[in-house]
């Protein structure tokens, strides 16, 4: 039996997108890896903020200095990550008990 191919088979872009989306988002092990990567990155960011970037708002012993001390961007991102974790756990508790 002689099989001949008449060129490459072209997949529509939508099918390729759906297959990639199912592979990267639909498999449990991939979602687990994403979760682990998020936790490691969040812990690294937390360590950076606590060790290097964190400073108190009032660093002049109760006296006003006239300067506005803003919250650094890594600290804002850390707050968003932690609130995301809190909301995720609250949703899991609600699913479990209600």
Secondary structure by P-SEA (a helix, b strand, c coil): cbbbbcccccccaaaaaaaaaaaacccaaaaaaaaaaaaaaaaaaaaaaaccccccccccccccccccccccaaaaaaaaaaaaaaaaaaaaaaaacc
